[in-house]
Amino acid sequence: MCKFNLKALQYKTVSQQFEVEIRNRYSVLDDLDNWETLRDSVQEVTKEVLGLKTNSKQDWISDSTRDLIDKKR
């Protein structure tokens, strides 16, 4: 499962582009009863327009704590 960059929807141009793309996909889809087709098309548009969420990991030990650990050794 992908995590999408939903914060991008805060920007008006991105949200408008996303809305247009979703509407275009729905007009092309004939069979809206098929859940898999609907789900896949929404995920594809979301991935194209919003992109994936970047994972920024932060160190849980600060540099000063690392220095203290090194001094203790």
N, C-alpha and C positions, 0 to 999 in steps of 0.2 A: 504494500500500500504506500502510495506516495503522499508526501505532505506538500501541499501547494502554498504558494506565497499569497495568502489571502489579504495581507496588508496592502498589496498593490491595488486592491479595489478601492482604497481611500482616495486615489487620484481619479479625478473626473474623466480624463481621457481614457484611462485604462478601463474604468468601469463601463464607459460607453462602448468601447471596442469589444469588451467581453459580452455585453448585452447584444450587440449586433451579430457577433459570431454565433451566439446561442440561438438567436432568432433564425439565422440563416440555416443552421443545422436542423432546427425543428421543421422548417418549411421543406427541407429535402427529405426528411424521414417520413415515410409513408406509414410505417407500422409502429405507432407509439405504444402499442400494447406489449411489445417485446422489451422487457426490462434491461436485458444485457446490452442491446443496441443503444438504448437511451443512455444508460450509465456510461458506456464506452465513449459515446459521442461527447457527453458533458465533460468527462475526464480528459479527452483529447483536446477540446477547446480550452479547458482550464490550464492544461500543461503548456499549450501554445501561447496563450495570452498572458497568463500570470506567471508562469514558470514555477520551478520547484523552490521550496524553502531551503535556504542555506542553513547549515548547522554550524553555529559558532560556539565552539567549546572554550570554556574559560578554565584557567588553572585554578584548582581549589586550594593550592598552597601558594602563598605570596613569596616573593624573593627574599624578604626579610626572614620569613620562617625557614626557608631553605638555608639561609646563612646561619641561623641559630642551630639547625640540625647539623650542618657541617662543622661548626665550632664544637659541638658536643662530642663529635666523633673523635 
